[in-house]
């Protein structure tokens, strides 16, 4: 329903990237569709409730009230999940001259049109 795929490549293990000062260099990318349903429960249902007294005249012409039914919520028939398409790229590197492992990434989220 909400697919995703990702891949990574450890370039520092390839012959063309062998260097004594480079311990790790990895690039990665992913794409996926994320979702959320950030709305109240049962918005897709028509709900009925009691209320609204209706007045009728009986045989003696005296008003008589009777309880009725009314819509308390009109359902939204085409309600669906909010979907966002996400594309993420990044890299991680580790150098022999440093104990730190810098990592960077970028995420792009496509606009949502309902």
Secondary structure, 3 states (H helix, E strand, C coil): CCCEEEEEEEHHHCHHHCCCCEEEEEEEEEEEEEEECCCCCCCCCCEEEEEEEEEEECCCCCEEEEEEEEEEECCCCCCCCEEEEEEEEEEEEEECCCCCCCEEEEEEECCCCC
